[in-house]
């Protein structure tokens, strides 16, 4: 805390010096920008003064103001532009007055790129407009839009977020860490309404489900306010989907490959899986008689050639006029397939460092996804109603072979494991959104959504064999050495919101309003799993061929060579699946008051009350729950928040925020059920309770010129009863969850820079070399309190908290006759971080920090043909998890691999 106080004191002293010397120019130009057809105000239009760096964007009323030098002898050329509209220029001088008033009426034109939306609700999408929106916001909001996504070659939401300050990838999860806080501490929403997860192990939906084709912008709120759900401590990630902007249609295709995959002989594809992501016969096994071997798919994989990544997409936009009011239609659809081959190794040892596992693995992965989205929006006066329908299907086919020294075998023996896993995920979202203006003072913000999420794991096949004296045979340690596993998870969610806004500014330009209303989020989850073990009967075969397992596991050998049993044995209950059901009902009542004292000072005071009832019921081989058991959580949270904004000058802002929030345990974390994932097994803990969080932030921002930013922030979080993933002390060594202590503290600092390094003009426009950099430092500490002394240390860093994060980019926009090019280099780095807290004398498992470097080249020819060339993960570092030992023994590699360099070329054409 002392270091934070020092940082804040120095920052405030620095700001006071700047404030004492700041002056406001009395001269300027102001006015409005409207649509020529409808005469409605245009928000987000860029207003710039020729031959200068003076520029701004219009607010939601289409208004703008630019301060000018005190020079009445000069003529000014002012330009108003908005993508999707023809630009307009006017000339003026200040001979007869100090402030000039101008009005622009822009004519709609077919947009060259679908990157413009003319409503404040969509937060716009150009980098300049989003930066201006950030400057005007009363909250600490950070955004990234389609223009920046395109420039940096970003293909999905997760990749987009890793370009922002304090955000890094969470490997193996397809999610992100924000300020060192992982999945459980964040929340995800779509157009302001919460989303479910498709994975039983995680709270948030996989962010790489959302391709850049459907993203208009992504807003990241690292500070709590009453308009977002209280179950958050890292950030609320809000994805806004695209809307129609003009009449256009575009098709595109891409082709590429991974340098470790292209030309690889022997790439394996799981039997029953296919290139478009079929469901392998469904999650439910077609077996109802243990004496009848009727599984649909074979054990033996098929070969796969032509390992080229591919993509196909289309999008269309159409605007209709119904009377004087626009009805817009936007559709987008895409399909992508990606192959990846990797080689690696992993090791395990006892707490003294003696290895008992030392294996190498190869992994063959194919990821195929399809997405489609429809948006309909009708606007009249200052009202609109919008319908969004989004469908996403994402399937990962993962085939792996593991070979090496195993546990409790004879000297020289080696174990062979084959694992064939398919994760088949679906998301279907339907949203109805509306904003209505009741009169000059009252407006409403309404929303209703139904979310349906499906996470299937159909027919996972695992074989464990033993090589002794160069001969492969079946391992007979247990019946589960050869198994087929099926699971199904269905999430259904109903989301509603009704917010009333009362404006009591009484006609002044000061922002004074009250928001209050209700938000509800009701979730129901059903998870079922079945396992079929193949018990080898004596005498076992003396040898076996790994690619001829179907010659043994068949109807002919059932009952003589092997027998079938489920996870519940062979009795009357054998066909009853293991299951857990989870329900969570959150009813929230909120109030927020915004009061602008003067032109410079704004306060947003909020209060959110949440009533939560969460219950998990389960019936597994580990136990059966009681309806009023410890997994039932009923809580009431009162969550205050305060956000302050002070304009030190017209280009410099000081912000502060304080709030309280909480973190709920997830369904599977309190379900007494063993779940075997790709790389680890997890079991729930019914004793886990919610965490409570206190948040504090201070941020200084400077906007030197149009499109430029310098910011510095310090933050602090105090977490009561933090929840962490730890290694279980059971003989199986599974991972579990626990409240690891009474408290945890996180504090740190973030620096962010956006700067135009060089500009030059020619007859085709302005060429710009621009750079971005953000650096984050994070310090975290948690007390590890446990009456049974399971933890190796009494205090440690938080799981996933990297002390250092660095994101940087450099791009050059070059304009030529009939075409333009934008090459961009993007760099990311995170330092070492804890993956699993050490227990039972074991040290922590640590994820090694890695750098990554991407190159992207975007271009357009005659405003019709688009070109995209990408090289991702150019440095191709090892992804490594390791564990050290306190006695000085050599560290072990828990897992290590390279994911390869991805190359792609994309072409598109706009009609």
Secondary structure, DSSP 8 states (H G I E B T S, - for coil): -HHHHHHHHHHHHHHHHHHHH----SEEEEEEEEETTT--B-TT-EEEETTSS-EEE--TTSEEEEEE-S-TT-EEEEEEE-TTB--EEEEEE-SS-SEEEEEEEE-B---SSS----SGGGT--SHHHHHHHHHH-SS-EEEEEHHHHHHTT--BHHHHHTTSTTEEEETTTTEEEETTB-GGG-EEEETTEE---SSTT-SS--GGGSBTTTEEEEEEE-S--TTS-SB-SS-EEEEEE----SSEEEEEEEEEEETTTTT-TT-EE-TT--TT---TT-SS-S---TTS---SS-SS-EE-----EEEEEEEEEEEEEETTEEEEEEEEEEEEEEEEEEEEEEEEE-TT--EEEEEEEEEEEEEEEEEEEEEEEEEETTEEEEEEEEEEEEEEEEEEEEEEE-SS--TT-EEEEEEEEEEEEEEEEEEEEEEEE-SSSEEEEEEEEEEEEEEEEEEEEEEEEEEETTEEEE--S-GGGEEEEEEEEEEEEEEEEEEEEEE-STTSSS-EEEEEEEEEEEEEEEEEEEEEEEEE-SS--S---GGGGGGTSSTTTBTTTEEEEETTBSSTTTT--EEEEEEEEEEEEEEEEEEE-SSSEEEEEEEEEEEEEEEEEEEETTEE--TTSTT-EEEEEEEEEEEEEEESSSSEEEEEEEEEEEE---HHHHS--EEE-SS-EEE--TT---EEEEEEEEEEEE--STT-EEEEEEEEEEEES-EEEEE-SSTT--EEEEE--SEEEEEEEEEEEEEEEEEEEETTEEEEEEEEEEEEEEEEEEE---TT--BSSSEE--TT--SEEEEEEEEEEEEETTEEEEEEEEEEEE--EEEEB-BTT---EEE--EEEEEEEEEEEETTTEEEEEEEESTT---EEEEE--TT----EEEEEE----EEEEEEEEE-
